[in-house]
Amino acid sequence: MKNLFSNSNRFIYALLSMFIIVSACSDSTSSSEDEHEDAEGFRLKLSGQTIVEQLPDQDVTGSITVQAGQETALISIFFIDHDGEEFQPEDDDDSLGYTFSSEGVAEFEQHAEDGKWSFHIHGEAAGTTNLTLRLMHDDHSDFDSQAITVTVTQAP
């Protein structure tokens, strides 16, 4: 009887061990739905050319210039991950946010037909302002750019 009890304990112990191992393997905290790339920088491209960029752990370079009363050609943003790879988020909950350091100089314009990662800057009045772009996820920012200089020149 003692031998039977001892074998039962071993069997139960083996079952519990297998259960714990299987549970640990199947209870992964990451799934393809939860995984997303983290922005650590960005590139702004106008007509396929990079006009402004902020590489990971570096300062922003470049600026945007537009004439008062005019708007830029379409500008597209590409976020940059830790490995330097460009991406545009595909999650429906992600969007592009922005703020200007001063009002009345430039306006941010997005058109549905251009997609959510493209925009125009419209020159309102001659002057300079700083634009901050944000990768918004629902109601919070996952990434804020450094200040991007926007210069609006006087119309001729």
DSSP file (Angstrom, degrees, kcal/mol; ACC not computed):
  #  RESIDUE AA STRUCTURE BP1 BP2  ACC     N-H-->O    O-->H-N    N-H-->O    O-->H-N    TCO  KAPPA ALPHA  PHI   PSI    X-CA   Y-CA   Z-CA
    1    1 A M     >        0   0    0      0, 0.0     4,-2.3     0, 0.0     5,-0.2   0.000 360.0 360.0 360.0 -40.6    0.0    0.0    0.0
    2    2 A K  H  >  +     0   0    0      1,-0.2     4,-2.1     2,-0.2     5,-0.1   0.890 360.0  51.3 -60.8 -39.5    2.8    2.3    0.8
    3    3 A N  H  > S+     0   0    0      2,-0.2     4,-2.1     1,-0.2    -1,-0.2   0.872 108.9  51.0 -65.2 -39.0    4.3    1.7   -2.6
    4    4 A L  H  > S+     0   0    0      2,-0.2     4,-2.2     1,-0.2    -2,-0.2   0.905 110.4  48.9 -65.5 -42.1    1.0    2.5   -4.3
    5    5 A F  H  X S+     0   0    0     -4,-2.3     4,-2.2     1,-0.2    -2,-0.2   0.897 110.8  50.8 -64.1 -41.0    0.7    5.8   -2.3
    6    6 A S  H  X S+     0   0    0     -4,-2.1     4,-1.8     1,-0.2    -1,-0.2   0.891 110.8  48.0 -64.5 -41.2    4.2    6.7   -3.3
    7    7 A N  H  X S+     0   0    0     -4,-2.1     4,-2.3     2,-0.2    -1,-0.2   0.861 109.6  53.8 -67.7 -35.8    3.5    6.0   -7.0
    8    8 A S  H  X S+     0   0    0     -4,-2.2     4,-2.7     2,-0.2     5,-0.2   0.909 107.5  50.7 -64.0 -42.3    0.3    8.1   -6.8
    9    9 A N  H  X S+     0   0    0     -4,-2.2     4,-2.7     1,-0.2    -2,-0.2   0.911 110.5  49.1 -62.2 -42.1    2.3   11.0   -5.4
   10   10 A R  H  X S+     0   0    0     -4,-1.8     4,-2.6     2,-0.2    -1,-0.2   0.912 111.4  49.5 -63.4 -41.6    4.8   10.8   -8.2
   11   11 A F  H  X S+     0   0    0     -4,-2.3     4,-2.5     2,-0.2    -2,-0.2   0.924 113.1  45.9 -63.9 -45.2    2.0   10.7  -10.8
   12   12 A I  H  X S+     0   0    0     -4,-2.7     4,-2.7     2,-0.2     5,-0.2   0.910 112.8  50.8 -64.7 -42.4    0.3   13.7   -9.3
   13   13 A Y  H  X S+     0   0    0     -4,-2.7     4,-2.5    -5,-0.2    -2,-0.2   0.917 110.8  48.8 -60.9 -43.7    3.5   15.6   -9.0
   14   14 A A  H  X S+     0   0    0     -4,-2.6     4,-2.4     2,-0.2    -2,-0.2   0.914 111.9  49.2 -63.3 -43.0    4.3   14.8  -12.7
   15   15 A L  H  X S+     0   0    0     -4,-2.5     4,-2.4     2,-0.2    -2,-0.2   0.925 111.8  48.2 -62.4 -44.7    0.8   15.9  -13.8
   16   16 A L  H  X S+     0   0    0     -4,-2.7     4,-2.5     2,-0.2    -2,-0.2   0.911 110.9  51.3 -62.2 -42.5    1.1   19.2  -11.8
   17   17 A S  H  X S+     0   0    0     -4,-2.5     4,-2.3     1,-0.2    -1,-0.2   0.923 111.5  46.9 -61.1 -45.0    4.6   19.8  -13.3
   18   18 A M  H  X S+     0   0    0     -4,-2.4     4,-2.8     1,-0.2     5,-0.2   0.902 111.2  52.3 -64.4 -40.3    3.3   19.3  -16.8
   19   19 A F  H  X S+     0   0    0     -4,-2.4     4,-2.6     2,-0.2    -2,-0.2   0.919 110.5  47.6 -61.0 -45.0    0.3   21.5  -16.1
   20   20 A I  H  X S+     0   0    0     -4,-2.5     4,-2.4     2,-0.2    -2,-0.2   0.917 113.7  47.4 -64.0 -43.9    2.5   24.3  -14.9
   21   21 A I  H  X S+     0   0    0     -4,-2.3     4,-2.0     2,-0.2    -2,-0.2   0.932 114.5  45.6 -63.7 -46.7    4.9   24.0  -17.9
   22   22 A V  H  X S+     0   0    0     -4,-2.8     4,-2.1     1,-0.2    -2,-0.2   0.908 113.6  50.1 -64.4 -41.6    2.0   24.0  -20.4
   23   23 A S  H  X S+     0   0    0     -4,-2.6     4,-1.3    -5,-0.2    -2,-0.2   0.912 110.0  49.9 -63.3 -42.7    0.3   26.9  -18.7
   24   24 A A  H  < S+     0   0    0     -4,-2.4    -1,-0.2     1,-0.2    -2,-0.2   0.884 112.8  47.0 -64.6 -38.8    3.4   29.0  -18.6
   25   25 A C  H  < S+     0   0    0     -4,-2.0     3,-0.3     1,-0.2    -1,-0.2   0.856 115.9  43.3 -72.2 -35.3    4.1   28.4  -22.3
   26   26 A S  H  < S+     0   0    0     -4,-2.1     2,-0.5     1,-0.2    -1,-0.2   0.602  99.8  72.1 -89.2  -9.6    0.5   29.1  -23.4
   27   27 A D     <  +     0   0    0     -4,-1.3    -1,-0.2    -5,-0.2     2,-0.1  -0.316  68.0 165.0-100.3  50.3    0.1   32.2  -21.2
   28   28 A S        -     0   0    0     -2,-0.5    -3,-0.1    -3,-0.3    -2,-0.0  -0.407  36.1-144.9 -68.1 140.5    2.3   34.4  -23.3
   29   29 A T  S    S+     0   0    0     -2,-0.1     2,-0.5     1,-0.0    -1,-0.1   0.565  81.0  66.1 -84.2  -8.3    2.0   38.1  -22.5
   30   30 A S        +     0   0    0      4,-0.0     2,-0.3     3,-0.0    -2,-0.1  -0.948  57.2 167.4-119.0 134.5    2.7   39.1  -26.1
   31   31 A S     >  -     0   0    0     -2,-0.5     4,-1.9     1,-0.0     3,-0.5  -0.888  50.5-103.9-132.2 166.3    0.5   38.4  -29.1
   32   32 A S  T  4 S+     0   0    0     -2,-0.3    -1,-0.0     1,-0.2    -2,-0.0   0.802 122.0  55.0 -62.9 -26.3    0.4   39.7  -32.6
   33   33 A E  T  4 S+     0   0    0      1,-0.2    -1,-0.2     3,-0.0    -3,-0.0   0.848 111.7  42.3 -73.6 -33.2   -2.5   41.8  -31.7
   34   34 A D  T  4 S+     0   0    0     -3,-0.5     2,-0.2     2,-0.0    -2,-0.2   0.709  95.5  93.7 -86.5 -20.9   -0.7   43.5  -28.7
   35   35 A E     <  +     0   0    0     -4,-1.9     2,-0.3     0, 0.0    -5,-0.0  -0.516  46.9 157.5 -77.0 136.4    2.6   44.0  -30.5
   36   36 A H        -     0   0    0     -2,-0.2     2,-0.2    53,-0.0    -3,-0.0  -0.983  43.6 -98.5-151.1 158.2    3.3   47.3  -32.2
   37   37 A E        -     0   0    0     -2,-0.3     2,-0.5     1,-0.0    50,-0.0  -0.522  33.5-132.9 -77.5 143.3    6.3   49.2  -33.2
   38   38 A D        -     0   0    0     -2,-0.2    44,-0.4    41,-0.0     2,-0.4  -0.857  17.2-130.7 -99.0 127.0    7.5   51.9  -30.9
   39   39 A A        +     0   0    0     -2,-0.5    42,-0.2     1,-0.1     3,-0.1  -0.599  34.8 163.1 -76.6 130.9    8.3   55.2  -32.5
   40   40 A E  S    S-     0   0    0     40,-3.5    17,-0.5    -2,-0.4     2,-0.3   0.303  70.6  -6.9-124.4   1.2   11.7   56.7  -31.5
   41   41 A G  E     -A   80   0A   0     39,-1.0    39,-2.5    15,-0.1     2,-0.3  -0.942  64.9-141.6-172.6-173.2   12.0   59.1  -34.3
   42   42 A F  E     -AB  79  54A   0     12,-1.8    12,-2.6    37,-0.3     2,-0.4  -0.984   5.2-143.2-159.9 165.1   10.4   60.2  -37.6
   43   43 A R  E     -AB  78  53A   0     35,-2.3    35,-2.5    -2,-0.3     2,-0.5  -0.997  10.5-152.1-132.9 136.5   10.9   61.4  -41.2
   44   44 A L  E     -AB  77  52A   0      8,-3.2     7,-2.9    -2,-0.4     8,-1.2  -0.950  17.5-166.1-105.7 126.6    8.8   64.0  -43.0
   45   45 A K  E     -AB  76  50A   0     31,-2.8    31,-2.6    -2,-0.5     2,-0.5  -0.951  11.2-172.1-118.9 132.6    8.9   63.4  -46.8
   46   46 A L  E >  S-AB  75  49A   0      3,-2.6     3,-1.9    -2,-0.5    29,-0.2  -0.990  82.0 -12.6-121.5 120.8    7.7   65.9  -49.4
   47   47 A S  T 3  S-     0   0    0     27,-0.8    -1,-0.1    -2,-0.5     3,-0.1   0.858 130.7 -55.1  53.6  37.9    7.6   64.6  -52.9
   48   48 A G  T 3  S+     0   0    0      1,-0.2     2,-0.4    -3,-0.0    -1,-0.3   0.347 116.0 112.0  83.4  -6.8    9.6   61.6  -51.8
   49   49 A Q  E <  S-B   46   0A   0     -3,-1.9    -3,-2.6     1,-0.0     2,-0.4  -0.836  72.1-118.1-104.2 136.6   12.4   63.7  -50.4
   50   50 A T  E     +B   45   0A   0     -2,-0.4    -5,-0.2    -5,-0.2     3,-0.1  -0.576  37.4 166.8 -70.8 124.1   13.2   63.8  -46.7
   51   51 A I  E     +     0   0A   0     -7,-2.9    12,-0.7    -2,-0.4     2,-0.3   0.664  67.5  17.2-109.9 -25.8   12.8   67.4  -45.5
   52   52 A V  E     +BC  44  62A   0     -8,-1.2    -8,-3.2    10,-0.2    -1,-0.4  -0.994  67.9 170.8-144.8 140.3   12.8   66.9  -41.7
   53   53 A E  E     -BC  43  61A   0      8,-2.2     8,-2.8    -2,-0.3     2,-0.4  -0.997  22.1-166.2-151.1 152.8   14.0   64.0  -39.6
   54   54 A Q  E     -B   42   0A   0    -12,-2.6   -12,-1.8    -2,-0.3     6,-0.2  -0.894  21.0-159.3-134.8 102.6   14.6   63.1  -36.0
   55   55 A L    >   -     0   0    0      4,-0.5     3,-2.0    -2,-0.4    -2,-0.0  -0.448  42.3 -72.9 -79.1 156.8   16.6   59.9  -35.7
   56   56 A P  T 3  S+     0   0    0      0, 0.0    -1,-0.2     0, 0.0   -15,-0.1  -0.232 119.0   2.2 -52.3 131.5   16.5   57.9  -32.5
   57   57 A D  T 3  S+     0   0    0    -17,-0.5     2,-0.3     1,-0.2   -16,-0.1   0.710 115.4 101.4  63.2  24.2   18.5   59.7  -29.7
   58   58 A Q  S <  S-     0   0    0     -3,-2.0    -1,-0.2     3,-0.0     2,-0.2  -0.862  75.1 -99.1-130.5 167.7   19.3   62.6  -32.0
   59   59 A D        -     0   0    0     -2,-0.3    -4,-0.5     1,-0.1     2,-0.1  -0.486  46.2 -93.7 -83.7 156.6   18.0   66.1  -32.5
   60   60 A V        -     0   0    0     -6,-0.2     2,-0.3    -2,-0.2    -6,-0.2  -0.415  41.0-163.6 -67.6 142.1   15.6   67.1  -35.2
   61   61 A T  E     +C   53   0A   0     -8,-2.8    -8,-2.2    -2,-0.1     2,-0.1  -0.953  46.1  28.0-126.6 150.0   17.1   68.4  -38.5
   62   62 A G  E     -C   52   0A   0     -2,-0.3    87,-0.5   -10,-0.2     2,-0.3  -0.206  62.0-135.6  93.1 173.9   15.5   70.3  -41.3
   63   63 A S        -     0   0    0    -12,-0.7     2,-0.4    85,-0.1    87,-0.2  -0.942  12.9-111.2-157.7 173.5   12.5   72.7  -41.4
   64   64 A I  E     -f  150   0B   0     85,-2.6    87,-2.9    -2,-0.3     2,-0.4  -0.967  27.3-173.5-118.4 132.1    9.4   73.5  -43.3
   65   65 A T  E     +f  151   0B   0     -2,-0.4     2,-0.3    85,-0.2    87,-0.2  -0.990  10.1 163.8-126.6 135.4    9.0   76.7  -45.3
   66   66 A V  E     -f  152   0B   0     85,-2.3    87,-2.1    -2,-0.4     2,-0.3  -0.988  35.4-112.8-146.5 150.8    5.9   77.9  -47.0
   67   67 A Q  E >   -f  153   0B   0     -2,-0.3     3,-2.2    85,-0.2    56,-0.5  -0.611  43.4 -95.3 -84.8 143.9    4.7   81.2  -48.5
   68   68 A A  B 3  S+j  123   0C   0     85,-3.1    56,-0.2     1,-0.3     3,-0.1  -0.334 113.8  21.6 -56.6 134.3    1.8   83.1  -46.8
   69   69 A G  T 3  S+     0   0    0     54,-2.7    -1,-0.3     1,-0.3     2,-0.2   0.412 113.4  88.2  85.5  -1.9   -1.4   82.2  -48.6
   70   70 A Q    <   -     0   0    0     -3,-2.2    53,-3.1    53,-0.1     2,-0.3  -0.720  63.7-140.4-119.4 170.1    0.0   79.0  -50.0
   71   71 A E  B     -K  122   0C   0     51,-0.3    51,-0.2    -2,-0.2     3,-0.1  -0.961  23.8-107.8-130.5 154.5    0.2   75.4  -48.8
   72   72 A T        -     0   0    0     49,-2.3     3,-0.1    -2,-0.3    -6,-0.1  -0.233  39.7 -98.3 -67.9 162.1    3.0   72.8  -49.0
   73   73 A A  S    S-     0   0    0      1,-0.2    48,-0.3    47,-0.1    -1,-0.1  -0.238  71.6 -56.6 -64.5 173.6    2.7   69.9  -51.3
   74   74 A L        -     0   0    0     46,-0.1   -27,-0.8    -3,-0.1     2,-0.4  -0.362  57.1-159.7 -62.3 127.6    1.7   66.7  -49.5
   75   75 A I  E     -AD  46 119A   0     44,-3.1    44,-2.7   -29,-0.2     2,-0.4  -0.932   4.8-162.2-108.6 131.5    4.0   65.9  -46.6
   76   76 A S  E     -AD  45 118A   0    -31,-2.6   -31,-2.8    -2,-0.4     2,-0.4  -0.928   8.3-142.0-115.8 140.4    4.0   62.3  -45.3
   77   77 A I  E     -A   44   0A   0     40,-2.8     2,-0.5    -2,-0.4   -33,-0.2  -0.849  13.3-173.0-102.8 136.5    5.3   61.2  -41.9
   78   78 A F  E     -A   43   0A   0    -35,-2.5   -35,-2.3    -2,-0.4    10,-0.2  -0.993  18.0-141.5-124.5 120.6    7.2   57.9  -41.4
   79   79 A F  E     -AE  42  87A   0      8,-2.3     8,-2.3    -2,-0.5     2,-0.4  -0.466  12.2-139.1 -79.5 155.9    8.0   56.9  -37.8
   80   80 A I  E     -AE  41  86A   0    -39,-2.5   -40,-3.5     6,-0.2   -39,-1.0  -0.967  11.3-149.3-121.1 129.4   11.3   55.3  -37.1
   81   81 A D    >   -     0   0    0      4,-2.4     3,-2.1    -2,-0.4   -42,-0.1  -0.231  41.1 -84.3 -87.0-178.1   11.7   52.4  -34.6
   82   82 A H  T 3  S+     0   0    0    -44,-0.4   -43,-0.1     1,-0.3    -1,-0.1   0.787 128.9  53.2 -58.0 -30.9   14.8   51.6  -32.5
   83   83 A D  T 3  S-     0   0    0      2,-0.1    -1,-0.3     1,-0.0    -3,-0.0   0.406 120.6-106.0 -87.5   2.6   16.4   49.8  -35.3
   84   84 A G  S <  S+     0   0    0     -3,-2.1     2,-0.3     1,-0.3    -2,-0.1   0.568  72.5 143.9  86.0   8.9   16.1   52.7  -37.7
   85   85 A E        -     0   0    0      1,-0.0    -4,-2.4    -5,-0.0    -1,-0.3  -0.655  46.9-128.1 -86.1 136.6   13.3   51.1  -39.7
   86   86 A E  E     +E   80   0A   0     -2,-0.3     2,-0.3    -6,-0.2    -6,-0.2  -0.547  36.0 162.9 -79.0 145.5   10.5   53.3  -41.1
   87   87 A F  E     -E   79   0A   0     -8,-2.3    -8,-2.3    -2,-0.2     0, 0.0  -0.986  32.4-146.7-156.4 158.0    6.9   52.5  -40.4
   88   88 A Q        -     0   0    0     -2,-0.3   -10,-0.1   -10,-0.2    29,-0.0  -0.992  39.2-112.7-124.4 120.5    3.4   53.9  -40.4
   89   89 A P        -     0   0    0      0, 0.0   -53,-0.0     0, 0.0    -2,-0.0  -0.152  21.8-163.8 -56.0 145.0    1.1   52.5  -37.8
   90   90 A E        +     0   0    0      3,-0.0     2,-0.2     0, 0.0     0, 0.0   0.433  50.7 116.2-108.1  -3.5   -1.8   50.4  -39.0
   91   91 A D    >   -     0   0    0      1,-0.1     3,-1.7     2,-0.1   -55,-0.0  -0.488  64.5-139.0 -70.8 132.9   -3.9   50.4  -35.8
   92   92 A D  T 3  S+     0   0    0      1,-0.3    -1,-0.1    -2,-0.2    45,-0.0   0.747 102.6  61.4 -61.8 -24.1   -7.3   52.1  -36.2
   93   93 A D  T 3  S+     0   0    0     44,-0.1    45,-2.6     2,-0.0     2,-0.3   0.521  88.5  90.4 -82.4  -5.3   -6.8   53.7  -32.8
   94   94 A D  E <   +G  137   0B   0     -3,-1.7     2,-0.3    43,-0.2    43,-0.2  -0.692  50.4 158.6 -92.8 144.5   -3.6   55.5  -33.9
   95   95 A S  E     -G  136   0B   0     41,-2.2    41,-2.8    -2,-0.3     2,-0.6  -0.944  41.4 -98.7-153.2 172.7   -3.7   59.0  -35.4
   96   96 A L  E     -G  135   0B   0     20,-0.3     2,-0.2    -2,-0.3    39,-0.2  -0.880  37.3-175.7-103.2 121.9   -1.5   62.0  -36.0
   97   97 A G  E     -G  134   0B   0     37,-3.0    37,-2.7    -2,-0.6     2,-0.3  -0.707   3.2-178.3-109.6 165.8   -1.7   64.9  -33.5
   98   98 A Y  E     -G  133   0B   0     35,-0.3     2,-0.3    -2,-0.2    35,-0.2  -0.991  14.6-168.5-157.4 158.6    0.0   68.3  -33.6
   99   99 A T  E     -G  132   0B   0     33,-1.7    33,-2.8    -2,-0.3     2,-0.4  -0.976  14.3-144.3-146.8 149.1    0.5   71.6  -31.9
  100  100 A F  E     -G  131   0B   0     -2,-0.3    31,-0.2    31,-0.2     3,-0.1  -0.873  16.8-135.1-108.0 147.2    2.0   74.9  -32.9
  101  101 A S  S    S+     0   0    0     29,-2.3     2,-0.3    -2,-0.4    30,-0.1   0.770  93.2  21.2 -72.6 -25.0    4.0   77.0  -30.4
  102  102 A S  S    S-     0   0    0     28,-0.3     3,-0.5     4,-0.0     4,-0.4  -0.998  80.3-127.9-143.5 147.1    2.2   80.2  -31.7
  103  103 A E  S    S+     0   0    0     -2,-0.3     4,-0.1     1,-0.2    -2,-0.0  -0.513  80.8  36.2 -91.7 158.1   -1.1   80.7  -33.5
  104  104 A G  S    S+     0   0    0      2,-0.3    -1,-0.2    -2,-0.2     3,-0.1   0.350  94.8  82.9  89.9  -5.9   -1.8   82.6  -36.7
  105  105 A V  S    S+     0   0    0     -3,-0.5    19,-2.8     1,-0.4    20,-1.5   0.873 100.6   0.7 -95.2 -47.7    1.4   81.8  -38.5
  106  106 A A  E     -L  123   0C   0     -4,-0.4     2,-0.4    17,-0.2    -1,-0.4  -0.952  60.3-145.2-141.8 158.1    0.7   78.4  -40.0
  107  107 A E  E     -L  122   0C   0     15,-2.4    15,-3.0    -2,-0.3     2,-0.5  -0.978  13.8-134.6-128.8 141.7   -2.2   75.9  -40.2
  108  108 A F  E     -L  121   0C   0     -2,-0.4     2,-0.4    13,-0.2    13,-0.2  -0.824  26.7-172.1 -94.2 126.6   -2.1   72.1  -40.2
  109  109 A E  E     -L  120   0C   0     11,-2.7    11,-2.7    -2,-0.5     2,-0.4  -0.982   9.8-177.9-127.7 130.6   -4.4   70.6  -42.8
  110  110 A Q        -     0   0    0     -2,-0.4     2,-0.4     9,-0.2     9,-0.1  -0.982   8.4-161.1-123.6 139.1   -5.3   66.9  -43.3
  111  111 A H    >>  -     0   0    0     -2,-0.4     3,-2.2     4,-0.2     4,-0.6  -0.973  22.1-132.6-119.9 133.3   -7.6   65.6  -46.0
  112  112 A A  G >4 S+     0   0    0     -2,-0.4     3,-1.2     1,-0.3    -1,-0.1   0.842 106.1  59.3 -52.3 -38.3   -9.2   62.1  -45.8
  113  113 A E  G 34 S+     0   0    0      1,-0.3    -1,-0.3     2,-0.1     3,-0.1   0.700 101.0  56.2 -68.5 -17.0   -8.2   61.3  -49.3
  114  114 A D  G <4 S-     0   0    0     -3,-2.2    -1,-0.3     1,-0.2     3,-0.2   0.610 112.7-116.1 -88.1 -12.4   -4.5   61.8  -48.4
  115  115 A G    X<  -     0   0    0     -3,-1.2     3,-1.2    -4,-0.6    -4,-0.2  -0.059  29.1 -78.3  92.5 161.6   -4.6   59.2  -45.6
  116  116 A K  T 3  S+     0   0    0      1,-0.2   -20,-0.3    -6,-0.1    -1,-0.1   0.547 124.9  55.4 -78.6  -5.7   -4.0   59.7  -41.9
  117  117 A W  T 3  S+     0   0    0     -3,-0.2   -40,-2.8   -22,-0.1     2,-0.3   0.160  98.4  73.8-110.2  17.8   -0.2   59.9  -42.1
  118  118 A S  E <   +D   76   0A   0     -3,-1.2     2,-0.3   -42,-0.2   -42,-0.2  -0.947  53.5 156.0-130.7 152.2   -0.1   62.8  -44.6
  119  119 A F  E     -D   75   0A   0    -44,-2.7   -44,-3.1    -2,-0.3     2,-0.3  -0.956  30.1-125.5-160.6 172.2   -0.8   66.5  -44.3
  120  120 A H  E     - L   0 109C   0    -11,-2.7   -11,-2.7    -2,-0.3     2,-0.5  -0.925  15.4-138.9-123.4 151.9   -0.2   70.0  -45.7
  121  121 A I  E     - L   0 108C   0     -2,-0.3   -49,-2.3   -48,-0.3     2,-0.5  -0.976  19.0-156.0-109.7 124.9    1.1   73.1  -43.9
  122  122 A H  E     -KL  71 107C   0    -15,-3.0   -15,-2.4    -2,-0.5     2,-0.5  -0.882  14.3-130.0-103.7 126.4   -0.8   76.2  -44.9
  123  123 A G  E     +jL  68 106C   0    -53,-3.1   -54,-2.7   -56,-0.5   -17,-0.2  -0.640  30.6 171.0 -76.9 123.3    1.0   79.6  -44.5
  124  124 A E        -     0   0    0    -19,-2.8     2,-0.3    -2,-0.5   -18,-0.2   0.865  63.7  -8.6 -97.4 -50.4   -1.3   82.1  -42.7
  125  125 A A  S    S-     0   0    0    -20,-1.5    -1,-0.4   -57,-0.1    27,-0.2  -0.992  83.2 -84.5-150.9 149.1    1.0   85.1  -42.0
  126  126 A A  S    S+     0   0    0     -2,-0.3     2,-0.3    -3,-0.1    27,-0.2  -0.277  83.0  77.3 -57.0 134.9    4.8   85.8  -42.3
  127  127 A G  E    S- H   0 152B   0     25,-2.4    25,-3.3   -22,-0.1     2,-0.4  -0.951  72.9 -82.9 154.7-171.7    6.7   84.5  -39.3
  128  128 A T  E     + H   0 151B   0     -2,-0.3     2,-0.3    23,-0.2    23,-0.2  -0.982  37.3 164.8-131.8 141.4    8.1   81.5  -37.6
  129  129 A T  E     - H   0 150B   0     21,-2.4    21,-3.1    -2,-0.4     2,-0.4  -0.926  32.3-116.2-143.5 167.9    6.5   78.9  -35.3
  130  130 A N  E     - H   0 149B   0     -2,-0.3   -29,-2.3    19,-0.2     2,-0.4  -0.934  21.7-153.9-113.0 135.7    7.4   75.5  -34.0
  131  131 A L  E     -GH 100 148B   0     17,-3.0    17,-2.5    -2,-0.4     2,-0.5  -0.902   4.4-165.0-108.1 132.0    5.4   72.4  -34.8
  132  132 A T  E     -G   99   0B   0    -33,-2.8   -33,-1.7    -2,-0.4     2,-0.3  -0.982   9.2-156.7-114.7 126.3    5.2   69.4  -32.6
  133  133 A L  E     -G   98   0B   0     -2,-0.5    12,-3.0    13,-0.4     2,-0.4  -0.793   8.0-161.4-101.5 145.5    3.9   66.2  -34.1
  134  134 A R  E     -GI  97 144B   0    -37,-2.7   -37,-3.0    -2,-0.3     2,-1.0  -0.983  21.2-139.9-130.8 136.4    2.4   63.4  -32.0
  135  135 A L  E     -GI  96 143B   0      8,-2.5     7,-3.5    -2,-0.4     8,-0.9  -0.843  35.8-158.3 -88.8 103.4    1.7   59.7  -32.6
  136  136 A M  E     -GI  95 141B   0    -41,-2.8   -41,-2.2    -2,-1.0     2,-0.5  -0.665  18.2-170.2 -90.6 137.8   -1.6   59.5  -30.8
  137  137 A H  E >   -GI  94 140B   0      3,-3.4     3,-1.9    -2,-0.3     2,-0.4  -0.959  68.8 -51.8-125.6 110.5   -3.1   56.2  -29.5
  138  138 A D  T 3  S-     0   0    0    -45,-2.6    -2,-0.0    -2,-0.5   -43,-0.0  -0.475 124.4 -17.6  56.0-115.2   -6.7   56.7  -28.4
  139  139 A D  T 3  S+     0   0    0     -2,-0.4     2,-0.3    -3,-0.1    -1,-0.2   0.213 126.6  65.8-107.3  15.2   -6.5   59.7  -26.0
  140  140 A H  E <  S-I  137   0B   0     -3,-1.9    -3,-3.4    -5,-0.0     2,-0.5  -0.936  78.9-111.1-135.6 159.6   -2.7   59.7  -25.3
  141  141 A S  E     -I  136   0B   0     -2,-0.3    -5,-0.2    -5,-0.2     3,-0.1  -0.761  18.2-175.0 -92.0 129.4    0.5   60.3  -27.1
  142  142 A D  E    S+     0   0B   0     -7,-3.5     2,-0.3    -2,-0.5    -6,-0.2   0.618  80.1  14.5 -90.1 -17.4    2.9   57.4  -27.7
  143  143 A F  E     -I  135   0B   0     -8,-0.9    -8,-2.5  -105,-0.1     2,-0.4  -0.946  60.9-164.5-158.9 134.2    5.5   59.7  -29.3
  144  144 A D  E     -I  134   0B   0     -2,-0.3   -10,-0.2   -10,-0.2     2,-0.1  -0.988  21.2-136.2-119.4 130.0    6.1   63.5  -29.4
  145  145 A S        -     0   0    0    -12,-3.0     3,-0.1    -2,-0.4     2,-0.1  -0.341  25.8-104.8 -73.2 162.2    8.5   65.0  -31.9
  146  146 A Q        -     0   0    0      1,-0.2   -13,-0.4   -14,-0.1    -1,-0.1  -0.356  63.0 -64.7 -71.8 170.0   11.0   67.6  -31.0
  147  147 A A        -     0   0    0    -15,-0.1     2,-0.5    -2,-0.1   -15,-0.2  -0.376  49.7-154.4 -63.9 131.5   10.1   71.1  -32.2
  148  148 A I  E     - H   0 131B   0    -17,-2.5   -17,-3.0    -2,-0.1     2,-0.3  -0.946  18.2-126.2-108.4 123.0   10.1   71.5  -36.0
  149  149 A T  E     - H   0 130B   0     -2,-0.5   -85,-2.6   -87,-0.5     2,-0.5  -0.538  24.3-169.4 -73.2 128.2   10.7   75.0  -37.3
  150  150 A V  E     -fH  64 129B   0    -21,-3.1   -21,-2.4    -2,-0.3     2,-0.5  -0.984   2.7-168.2-119.2 120.3    8.0   76.2  -39.7
  151  151 A T  E     -fH  65 128B   0    -87,-2.9   -85,-2.3    -2,-0.5     2,-0.6  -0.936   5.9-162.4-111.8 127.9    8.8   79.5  -41.5
  152  152 A V  E     -fH  66 127B   0    -25,-3.3   -25,-2.4    -2,-0.5   -85,-0.2  -0.949  13.9-152.9-109.9 121.0    6.1   81.3  -43.4
  153  153 A T  E     -f   67   0B   0    -87,-2.1   -85,-3.1    -2,-0.6     2,-0.1  -0.563  25.5 -95.8 -92.5 156.8    7.5   83.8  -45.9
  154  154 A Q        -     0   0    0     -2,-0.2    -1,-0.1   -87,-0.2   -29,-0.0  -0.429  41.6-111.2 -69.4 140.2    5.8   87.0  -47.1
  155  155 A A              0   0    0      1,-0.1    -1,-0.1    -2,-0.1   -86,-0.1  -0.457 360.0 360.0 -68.5 145.3    3.9   86.7  -50.4
  156  156 A P              0   0    0      0, 0.0    -1,-0.1     0, 0.0    -2,-0.1   0.507 360.0 360.0 -67.5 360.0    5.5   88.7  -53.2
